[in-house]
Amino acid sequence: MLIGKNLSKSYRSKIALDNVSIQVAPGEICGLLGRNGAGKTTLFKILTGLIRADSGEIILQSPRSKSIGAIIERPGLYNYLNAYDNLKIFAGIQGAKADPDSIRDYLLKVGLPTDRKDPVGNFSLGMKQRLGIAIALVNNPGCLILDEPFSGLDPFGVASLIDLILSLAQYEKIAILLSSHLTSELSRCCHSLYIMDNGKIVNSGTTKHLISKYIYSYSILANNIESSEVLRKYQTVFGVNEVKVVCNSGEITGLLNELLSEGVQVTACIPDLTLEQLIKGTL
Ligand SMILES: Nc1ncnc2c1ncn2[C@@H]1O[C@H](COP(=O)(O)OP(=O)(O)OP(=O)(O)O)[C@@H](O)[C@H]1O
């Protein structure tokens, strides 16, 4: 369990964090959403001990020997070394096993190939993120903190990183804290969300609750969506094989059922939850 209580931090006259409290339980994925400059990285630096808060308290309750593994800003890797040697160095620094079998296990845990011998400078951003996570997972931490982990990844990279994060929470029972300024990514994998603005938590709750409270439109993907009669009753914006429909979370199941009975082949339905809605929700 990771708890931050009433944390505040100023840089000269700039208040970067203002009485922020946050809590993540083992096996839980918690998202920190906020615009640029909201204070997310400052909070993560404080939680990981990189900088000190002016006031407040951090409580780390974990039976594991290492309490936190983290990637702040971007994974710090030796680009001229291969994945194996990077892991060997970082495992050595942390006093962890650095024999070939252990390093192979770290690579497998994050879904990286074990046979790549070229420098990690050649790796895609997604592979570098995975290697950074493997290094953060050395010594089996109770909590994993990832600052903007989806930044710069393509949709496939985002989806596969989400799968990895979900499996680390579910099977390794790690408490995971992620940040992003994009609601779409965090709402797909987080059990709960904290919304930050100007150094303060302005809204929070389970993702399920926030979606049901703030969603007023959905994007529905279907090959023959233009043929739908049912959609004429709704306010819509059509794209190619896609429509954005104004409807709330109580109406969406009924609408999807009607579309199916009309023969519309729905392939995806994505809630449009914007950061602005979540911020304005309590302002
Ligand atoms: N070392 C520093 N000295 C002075 N001001 C700082 C320092 N670090 C951060 N700040 C300021 O504190 C505020 C919060 O910054 P922080 O980096 O925590 O935000 P963020 O939510 O992580 O933003 P981003 O998404 O852009 O990384 C910003 O106004 C930033 O300019």
Ligand as a Chemical Component Dictionary entry (heavy atoms), coordinates in Angstrom:
data_LIG
# 
_chem_comp.id                   LIG 
_chem_comp.type                 NON-POLYMER 
_chem_comp.pdbx_formal_charge   0 
_chem_comp.three_letter_code    LIG 
# 
loop_
_chem_comp_atom.comp_id 
_chem_comp_atom.atom_id 
_chem_comp_atom.alt_atom_id 
_chem_comp_atom.type_symbol 
_chem_comp_atom.charge 
_chem_comp_atom.model_Cartn_x 
_chem_comp_atom.model_Cartn_y 
_chem_comp_atom.model_Cartn_z 
_chem_comp_atom.pdbx_ordinal 
LIG N1  N1  N 0 12.615 22.345 -10.434 1  
LIG C1  C1  C 0 11.627 23.205 -10.616 2  
LIG N2  N2  N 0 11.808 24.527 -10.387 3  
LIG C2  C2  C 0 10.798 25.416 -10.552 4  
LIG N3  N3  N 0 9.550  25.076 -10.940 5  
LIG C3  C3  C 0 9.308  23.786 -11.191 6  
LIG C4  C4  C 0 10.335 22.782 -11.040 7  
LIG N4  N4  N 0 9.789  21.569 -11.352 8  
LIG C5  C5  C 0 8.498  21.803 -11.678 9  
LIG N5  N5  N 0 8.211  23.125 -11.577 10 
LIG C6  C6  C 0 6.902  23.750 -11.825 11 
LIG O1  O1  O 0 5.949  23.096 -10.996 12 
LIG C7  C7  C 0 4.721  22.895 -11.707 13 
LIG C8  C8  C 0 4.380  21.410 -11.749 14 
LIG O2  O2  O 0 5.328  20.759 -12.594 15 
LIG P1  P1  P 0 5.306  19.177 -12.862 16 
LIG O3  O3  O 0 6.474  18.861 -13.728 17 
LIG O4  O4  O 0 5.187  18.483 -11.572 18 
LIG O5  O5  O 0 3.941  19.022 -13.676 19 
LIG P2  P2  P 0 3.422  17.815 -14.569 20 
LIG O6  O6  O 0 1.983  17.655 -14.261 21 
LIG O7  O7  O 0 4.296  16.626 -14.387 22 
LIG O8  O8  O 0 3.594  18.390 -16.029 23 
LIG P3  P3  P 0 4.052  17.651 -17.386 24 
LIG O9  O9  O 0 2.882  16.830 -17.824 25 
LIG O10 O10 O 0 4.339  18.805 -18.296 26 
LIG O11 O11 O 0 5.275  16.849 -17.064 27 
LIG C9  C9  C 0 4.929  23.525 -13.079 28 
LIG O12 O12 O 0 4.419  24.839 -13.058 29 
LIG C10 C10 C 0 6.427  23.540 -13.251 30 
LIG O13 O13 O 0 6.831  24.584 -14.101 31 
# 
loop_
_chem_comp_bond.comp_id 
_chem_comp_bond.atom_id_1 
_chem_comp_bond.atom_id_2 
_chem_comp_bond.value_order 
_chem_comp_bond.pdbx_ordinal 
LIG N1  C1  SING 1  
LIG C1  N2  SING 2  
LIG C1  C4  DOUB 3  
LIG N2  C2  DOUB 4  
LIG C2  N3  SING 5  
LIG N3  C3  DOUB 6  
LIG C3  C4  SING 7  
LIG C3  N5  SING 8  
LIG C4  N4  SING 9  
LIG N4  C5  DOUB 10 
LIG C5  N5  SING 11 
LIG N5  C6  SING 12 
LIG C6  O1  SING 13 
LIG C6  C10 SING 14 
LIG O1  C7  SING 15 
LIG C7  C8  SING 16 
LIG C7  C9  SING 17 
LIG C8  O2  SING 18 
LIG O2  P1  SING 19 
LIG P1  O3  DOUB 20 
LIG P1  O4  SING 21 
LIG P1  O5  SING 22 
LIG O5  P2  SING 23 
LIG P2  O6  DOUB 24 
LIG P2  O7  SING 25 
LIG P2  O8  SING 26 
LIG O8  P3  SING 27 
LIG P3  O9  DOUB 28 
LIG P3  O10 SING 29 
LIG P3  O11 SING 30 
LIG C9  O12 SING 31 
LIG C9  C10 SING 32 
LIG C10 O13 SING 33 
# 
